[in-house]
Amino acid sequence: MSSTHRLELIDSTLREWEATVLASDAEDGIVLDRSAFYPGGGGQPPDHGVLLWGGVQTRIVDVRRGDEFYLIPAEGDPLPPVGTPVQGAVEDDRRTALMRTHSGLHLLSGVVFRDFGALVTGSNMEPGTGRLDFNLDEIPEGFKDAIEAACNVEVASDRAIEAYELPREDALAIPDVIRTAKNLLPDAIEIVRIVDIKGLDVQADGGTHVASTRQIGGMRVVKVENKGKGFRRIRVSLEN
């Protein structure tokens, strides 16, 4: 268990907070007692931002997972000593774009599962763009346009998106809560975080998300690729 209390999982809209430095090392990075930096995972990249302390600024350009969540400073930036009170701030534009993108990919997954029964075999995202791979054998004529239209119907429906935690047994009792072809949920996880797009999609997930499908914004299916027998890759982008 990490020593860091993860604020971003409680309130994904939080962008600034106060914390104390628990560890500070040029090689490993910085550990805080409280942090809203998303450390990356589930396909969502880590946050960027800054720490302000003693009249100076330390830019955070990455987060490394280990026995702790280590904030990685920009090369040459000063390290706050252990015990230093700091103010943390997440780069808002990047986080907001990643939240919209992550929720958009969940929406895409829900639409493809509902309409075609396909599971996700791979994923990747950057702010405003992303892709999901599905175990789809065949796709019908007009598939690309149909998926784009269906996704935008769900965006316009303004479905609420909620995150909550359940004991592992209760979470796995939800039908189709694992939407990947291979169950990637580690055996050691006893409490499972659920992201629920009301009426469309319920998945186990650890990332940050917007509060409703309307906040995702317009979705465009950029390309549908054949990645080998039984596999299709759908690339999407979001409208600004």
N, C-alpha and C positions, 0 to 999 in steps of 0.2 A: 504494500500500500504506500502510495506517495504521501509525503508530508504536506503537500499543497492542497488547500481547500479549493475546489474547482467552481468558481463563481459562474462561468459561462454555461454550465449545465443547469444552473438554477434560474438564471436570467440571461438569455442570449442577446438581449438589447443593451446590456451593460457594456460601457466602453471605457469608463474611468473608475478607479478604486484605489484605496490605500492598502499598503502591505508592508511586511518586514522581511528583510533578506535573511534566509536561513543558511544558505551556502553560496559561496562566490569563488569561482576558480577559473583561471584563464583557459584551462583545457576542457573542463567539464561544462561550465556555464554557471548560470545563476538560478537558485531555487528560492521561491517566495513562499510565505505561509498562506497567502491568498492570491489567486490569479484568475483572470478572465481570458488569458490567452488560450485559444483552442490549440492543443498540442499536435493536431493532425491525427488522422485515422479514418477508416471507413471510406477512403477515397478522397476525403476533404483535406486539403493542405493546411499546414499550421498558419496561425495568425502572425502578422507583423505589428510592430508598435514601438513604444518607448517606455523607459523608466526615467522619472525625474527625481533627483535627489541632490541635496546640498548645492543647489544652483547649477547643476550640470545635467546633461541628458545622455542616456545610454540607449542606443537604438537596438531593438530586438528584431532579428532577421530570420530566426528559425527557432524551433523547439525540438529538443531531442528527448525521446522517451527512454527511460531506463528504470532503475529503482525509484527515481524521481522524475519530475518534468523539468528538464534543464532548459532555461531560456538562453539562447545563443546570441551574444551581442555582436554588433557589426565590428569588423576588424578595426582595431585602433581605438575603439570607444572605451571609456573608463569603466571599471568594475566597482559597484558599490560594495563596501565591506560588509561582512556578516553583522547583523544587528541594525543595519541602516534602515530607517523608515523611507519608503519610496512611494511615489504615485505612479501607478501603471496606467497606460492608455493603449487601447487597441486601435489600429488603423481602421477607421470606420468604413471607408469606401470598399476596401478589400474584403473585410468581414461580411458586410452587407451583401456584396456580390456573391460571395461564397455561400451564404445562407440561402439566397434566392436560387442559386445553381443547385445546391444540394436538395432543396425542396423540389425543384423542377425535375431532378432525376428520380426522386421518389414518385412524383406524379407520373412520369413516363413509365416507370416500372409498374405502377398500379394499372395504367391504361393497357399496357402490353399484356400483363398477366390476366386482366379482366377479359380482354378481347381475344387473346390468343393462347392463354395458359402457359406462357413461356417464363422461364426463370432467368435470373441474371447470372452470367458466368464471368463478368469482369466489369470494371468501371474505372473512370478517371475524370477529374474535373480541375478546372482553373476558374478564376473569377469570370463569370458570364458565359462559359462554354463547358461542355462535358460530353461524355459518351457512356453508353451502357452496351454490353454485349449480352445477347440472349441465345438460348438454345432453341432456335427456330429453324425447322427444316425447310419449309417453303414459305414464301410470302406472296400474297395475292397481288393482282394488278392494282396499281394506285395505292399501295401500302404506305409509301412515304407521305403522301398528301393526307391520307386518312388518319395516320397517327398524329400528324401535326394538328389537324382539325380537332381530333378528339382531345388532345392535350389542352388546346386553347378553350374548348368548351369547359373543361374542368377548372382552368384558370378563372374564367368568367363566372363560374359557379360560386366562387368565393368560399370554398370549403375551409372550415377551421382546421388548423394543424396544431396538435397538442403533443407534448412529450411528458412521459411519466415513467415510473419505475415499478416493476413487478418482481416477486420472487421467481426464480428460474422456472420452477414447475408450473406456476400460473402462466408465465409468458409463453412457454412452449405448448401450453394447452390451447392457445389461440390458433385457429386454423391458418396455415400458410404464413405464419409470422416470420419464418425464415424464407426470404425471397431469392436467395442465391442457390444455384444448383448444388453447391457444396456447402454444408453447414460450417460456417466460419466462427461460430460462437465458442470461445474457449471453455473447456470443461470446468475450469476454476471459477468462472463467473457465476455467482450465486444470485445477484440482483441484476436484472436485465432492463435496460432502458428501451422504451418503446416510443416510436414516432408514429402518430396516428393522423392520417389525412381523413377526416370524418367522412364515412360513406364511400371511400375509394380504396384506401391502402393502409395497412397496419404492418409495420416492420420493426424488428429489433435493430437499433441504430444508436450510435454514440455521438453523432455530430450536432451541429447547430442549424436551426431552421427558422424561417419566417413564420408568422402567426396565421397566415391564410394563403390559399392558392392565388388569390388576386395579387398578393404582394410579390409573387414570382415574376409577374409581368408576362408579356407575350413570348411564346416559345416558337422557335423555328427549327424544323428538322433539316439540318444542313445536308446530311448524306446518310444513306443506308448502304453498308458495305457487306459483302460476302466474305467471311473470315474462315471459310472452310466448311465442309459438310456439316450441316445442322447448326451453324452459328452465324448470326447476323450482328453487326455493329451499327448502332444508331447514334449519330452525332447530332447534338442540339446546341443552339445558342439562344441567348435571351435578348429581348429588345431592351434598350436603355429606358 
